[in-house]
Amino acid sequence: MSDILVVDDERDIRELICDILQDEGFSTRMAGNSDDCMAELNAAPPGLMILDIWLKDSNMDGIDILKHVKRDNPDVPVVIISGHGNIEIAVAAIKQGAYDFIEKPFNIDQLMVVIRRAMETSRLRRENSALRRQDGKTAEMIGQGAAFKTLRSQLDKVTKSNGRVMLTGPAGAGKEVAARYIHGESNRADAPFVTVSSASIQPDHMEEVLFGRESSERGVEQGLLEQAHGGVIYFDEVADMPLGTQSKILRVLVDQSFTRVGGTAKVRVDLRVISSTTRDLQAEIAAGNFREELYHRLNVVPIQVPSLEDRREDIPHLARHFIAQFNSDQGLPLRDLGEDAEAMLQTMRWPGNVRQLKNVIERVLILGEDTGPIEARDLPGHGEGASEEEDIALSAGLTTLPLREARELFERHYLMAQINRFGGNISRTASFVGMERSALHRKLKSLGVVTTNKSGARVAQVEES
């Protein structure tokens, strides 16, 4: 159980409160002035603080201390006590974030009710923080292909630093998973990971969501930046952030502090910033939609997250991972992946990337009528994302060609799909299609198929003439 810090300039009062709390099973600490109080706070944040408004012979009064606590340890509930209590003091304390206000001389039973309620609030806040930390550690990097290994190597290089990272890549490729991996492997892993969904927050409310708000009616409300103090703030789709907010975020990065909406006091934060975007930020800068100075502040370490089509070797591993995940989380059948289904998944088009693959697997598990291996016939026909018009056009094109040319067209598309499926590995491709490696090389040359480096993997394409 977390301890309770009792701060009162009257020795008899603070010792009486501590004796009562200890009789109730609580661990306590005491401070008689503001200096001792700040020393205790710096040594270790308490689970709860009981704070006198008036502190004789102190550099700060209770309201000043309360402001410091709410700035540096916002999860610590503070119960204000005072022998000079009136409505103005109570309102001032609540506005600054106090949990409750009790007037001296206080009723013991009333005091214990407030303390137990406040300690329960403290416990729930600690549990929420622990869940946020656990959530930050659950990101799993799944894959074995060359493109994946390149990405993993780049991420590993930045985990132990506090450098700002800009993740780029198509929608659904796994940029947030990469950001959570950085956080989970860093020295901030036990601190919060807070996501700012720039595209989903209304522009008019963006600053309130980020910086929080102060008002006489509702007191202090923390924003996302304050919630991420000590940990990571992740700006998802940062290009969607309004220009006015971009200027203020730039100031936060420079000063490591900000002011809540409606407030005047500076709030200090210690943050690591990770951003992501699917857009070309240089083009956004040229169009006047993104601040160039903010771009340079965020883009300290740029990392490209490859599309799923650039890491086809990883598709079976990802599919099996999602099958196990859906079984654990939703109780869906724990099915194996048949060879024909594996091959089809690796040759399908994936415009929605990893997110789309996960949706396809979930759909198959929900709609499937048995618990045997997933077969190709269980998967969406003609490749998820491939248009019916493309299939018809290909068929029509083949029917207008002589047999030899139609065969060459088919072989070219078939072999390119298999090479891409195996990440450009000619030996594995040759083994699967049933050809000698040298024969496959000759066939590819005759068909005008070459392999080029892309995202750390070899990708087949038609040679330009």
N, C-alpha and C positions, 0 to 999 in steps of 0.2 A: 504494500500500500504506500502511495506517495505521501510525503510529509506535509505538514501545514506550517507556514511561516507566520508568526504573530509579531506585528510591529506596533508598539505602543510606548510612549515616553514615560508612562507610569508603570513602575516595576511591579507593583502589587497587581495591577490589572492584567498585564501580560502573563505573569506567573499563574494567576487564577485561571485565565483562559487555557493556558497550557496544561494545568493540572486537570481541568475538566475534560479536555480533549484526550489526555493520556488515559484517564479513567474509562473513556469510551473506546479505547484501543487505537487511537491515532498517534503517530509519531510527530513530534513538534520541534520547531526551532524558534529562537527569539531574537529580536533586535529592538534597541531602545532609541535609535536615531536613524537618520537617513543614510549616513555613511555605513553603519553596521548593516542596514537593510540591503544596500546595494552590494556590499561584500557577500552577503548570503545569497543574493540573486545570482551574482557572477559565479559563485562556487557551484551552485546547482539549482535549477529552477524548481520551486516547490510544486506540489499538486494543487495547493490552494494557498491564498494569502489573506490574512485578516489584518487590515490596515487602518490605523487611526488617522483621522484628517489632520489634527493639530499635533505637531511634533516639536517640543521645545528644544532650543539649542541645536537645531538641525539646519542644514543648508537647503533642504527641500521639504515642502509640506506633503501631505498625503496625496493631493491631486497631482503634484509634480511627479511623485514616485509612480502613481497610477499610469501616467502618460508613458513613462519609461517602460513599465511592465507591458503595457499594451503594444508598445512599439517593438520591443525585443523578445517578449515571451507572450504572444497574444493568446496562447491556449491556456494560460494560467488564470483561473477565475479569482477575482478580488472582491472580498466583502469589506465594505467601508463601515467603520464604527466611529462615533463622535459624541462627546458630551455637549456639544454646542449645535446639535443637529437642527436643521430647518429645511424647508422644502427646496430653497435655492441650492443649498449644499448637496442635497440628495440628487437634484436634477443635474447639477454640474458633474457629480460623480458618475451617474448613469450615462451621461453624454460621453464621458471619456472612456466608457467601456466597463465600469464596475458591474459586478454580478448582482449585488444587492446592497442595501444600506440599513444599518441598525443603529438606533440612538441609545447612548448611555443614559441612565443605568439600564442595562439590557436584562431581559428575562432569559434565564438559562435554557429553558425549553425552547423558546423562540430562536435563540442563537443556534442550538443544536439542529433544529429543523432546517435553518438556512444553510448551515455547514454541510449537513448530509446531502442536501439537494445540490449544493455547489460541488461537493466531492464527486457526486454521480456525474455531474456535467464534465468535470475534469477527467473522470474515467472514460466517458464516451468519447471525449476529444482525443485522448491517448489511443483508444482503440481505432478511431477513424484514421489517425496518423499512421498507426501500425498497418492498417489495411492499405493505405495509400503506398506505404513503403513496400509492402508485399506485392501489390499490383505492379510496382515498378520493377520487381525482380522476376516477374513471370514471363518476360519476353524471351522466346526461344528462337535462336537462329538455326533454321533447318536447311540443310543442303550439303552437297559434296562436289558440285561442279566447279569448273575453273572460274566462272564469273562470280559465283558465291564466295569462293576462297579469296578472290581479290577484294571483294567487299568486306569480308570478315577481317582481313588483314588491315584494311584502312581503318575500320572501326576500332580494332584493338589498339592502334597507335594513338588514338585520341581519348581513350577511356580514362587514363590516369591524369590527364591535364584538365584545366578549366577553360581551354580554348573554345570559342564559339564555333559551332558546326552548322553548315548549310547543306541539307540533304535535298538532292534533286532527283527527279525520276517521274515516270507516269503514275497516274492515279491507280491505287490498289497494289503497287509494287512492294509495299512493306516499309515505307519511310518511318512510320511511327514505331514499328517493331525495331528498326535500327536505332531510333532515338532511345527507346527504352532499354535496348541492349547496352548502349553507351552508359546510361544512368546506372543500370544494374551492376556493371563491372567497374564503376568509378568509386572514388572515396566518398561520394555523396549518396551511395546506395541506400543508406538508412534514412535519408531525408526525402521530402515529398517530390514526386514527379507530377507536375500540373500541366495539363494541355489547354492551350488557347485555340479554340476552333474559329479562326479568323473569318471563315466563310459563313459560319452559321450564327454569328453574333450580329444583331442589328447595329448598324453604324452609330445610331443615336445613343446606344447603350454601351458601346465598346469601352469608353473610358471608365464608366462606373463599374463595369465587369472587371476591368484590369486593375484599377486603382482603389476600388472601394468607395464608400460614401460615409459622410458624417452628417447627422441631422439631429435636431432637438427631439424629434418624435421617435426616431428609431435608434439613436445612439450611433455607435461605430459599427460599420459593416465592412469586413475585410474583402478586398478584391483578390483576384487570382495571383497577382504578383506577391502580395503579402502571404498568401497561403503557401507559396513556393519557397519562402525564405529558407535559406540553407541548402536548398535542393536545386532542381532543374525546372525551368519554365520552357515549354515546348510550343513554339508558334507554328501551328499547322496551317498550311496555305497562307504564308505570311504576305503574299502579294495581294490578298483580299483585305488587308488592313487599311482603314481610311487614312488619307494623307495627314490629316490633323493629328490622329493618334500616332502615326509614324514619327512625327516630330517629338512627341512626348516620350515615346519609347526610346528614341535616340538620346534624349536627356537622361532617362533612367540608366541607360548603359554607361553614360559618361559619369554621372554623379552617384550611382548606386543608391538613389533615394528618389522619393516622389511625394506628392501631396494628394490626399484623398479628395474626391469630389465633395465640395462643401466644407472642407477642412482647411487649416492653415499650418498645422505642424508637419514637419518633414518626417517621413517614414523611411527608415534605413532598411535595405534588403541586401542579402548576399545570395546571388543567383548565378547559375550557369545557364546560358541561353543556347538552345538548339532550335533551328528553324527548318522548315521544309516548303517546297513549292513544286508544282507541276509546270509552271510557266517559265518563260525566258525573261529573267529579271532585267537583263540589259535592254531588252525591247520595251519592257514596262517603264524603265527609266527614261528611255528615249521618247516614250509617249507621254511622259509627265505623270505617270501613275505611281511611281515608286521613288523614294528619296535615295539619291546616289550615295550620300554619306551613310545612311542606315544600311544600305547594301554592303558597303565596305566594312562596317562594324560587325555585321552578321556573318559575312562570307569569309571568315578567317580561315576555316578549313572546309573547302567544298568537297563533298562526297556524292558520287553518282550511284543511285540505287538502280540496278538493272531491271528491265522488264522480265516477266516470266518467260517470254519467248526467247530471251537471251540466256536463259538458264533452264532449258528443257530437261537436262539431266536430273534436275532436282525435283521435277514434277511428281514422280512416284513417292519420293521421301515426304514431300509436302502432303500428298494425298493420304498416305498412311498416318501421318501425324494428325491430320484433321479427323480421320476416322476414329482414332483413339481419343481425341479431344471431345468429339461429339458423344462418344460412348460414355466418357467420364462425366461430362457436364449435363447431358440431356438424356442419357440412358438409351441412345440409339444403338442399333445392332453393331457389334464389333466384327465387321466383315473384312475379309482379305481382299486383295486387289489382283484380279486375274491378269495373265500375261497380255491377252488381247485388249483388255481395258487399259492397262498400263501403256501399251503401244499407242492406242488411240488418244489417250490424254496427252501424250508427248507430241503428237502430230496435229492436234487441234489448234485453232487460233484462239488467243487469249487477250483480247483488247482490254479486259478488266483485270488482267494480271492475277496475282495471288488471291486477292479478294474474290474474284470471279471463280477461281478454282475451288475455294472454300465453299462458296454458295452452291456450286455444282455437286460437290461431295455431300453436302447437307441434304440437297434435294433428292439425290439418289438414295441416301439412307432412310429418308422419311417415306418416300414413295415405293421403295423396294418391297417385294412381297416375300422374300426369303432371307436367310442369314448366310447363304453360301457366298463364295467369292463374287465380287462385282465383275460383271462381264461387259464387253463392248456394247452389247445390245441394251444394257441398262443406262448408258450415257446418252445425253442429248444428241440427236442425229445430225450428221453432216458437220460436226465440230461446233462447239459452243461459240457463237459470235460470227460464224461464217454465214454469209447471206445466201438465201436460196437463189438469188439472181446470179451469184458467182458460180454456183454449182451448175446451173442451167447453161450459163455462158460457156463454161468449160466443156460440158457435154456437146453443146452445139458446135463449138470450135473443133472438137475431135471428129465429129461426124462429117465435117467438110474437108477433112484432110485425107490424103492417101494413107494406107496402112502403115507404111514405113515412118512417115512424119508423125502420125498419131502415136505410134509406139515410142518414138524418140521423145515426144512431148510428155507422155506419161512417165517414161523412165526418168526424164530430167526432174519432174516434180516429185516423183517417188523418192529418188535418191537424195535430192536436196532435203526433203522432209526427214529422211532417216539420218543423214549427217547432222542436221540441226538437232534432232532428237538426242543424239549421242555426243553433243557438244563439240562437233568437229573431229571426233576420234575415228579415224579411217579404219583402224584395226577392228574396233567394235562394230562399226557399220558393216564392214565386209563379212564379219562372222555372222551377223544377224541376217543379212540378205543372201548368204550362202555363196559368196564369191571369194576367190583369192584376192589378197590385198593388191597385188600387182595388176590383176585383171580389173579390179574396181578403179584403180588409178587410170588405166587406159580408157575405161568406159566413161569416167567423168571428163577426161580430156576430150573425148570424141563428142560429148554432149555439151561442151563449153561450160562446164560447172567448175568453179574455183572456190576455195575457202579463204576467208579473210578474218582478221582479228576484230572482235567486237565485244566490248564489255568483259574482256578476259577470256572469252571462248572463241573457238573457230566456228564460223558461220558460213554455210554454203550459199552461193548466189551465182546467177548466170554471168559469165564473163562478158564484159563490154567489148564490143568489136570496134 
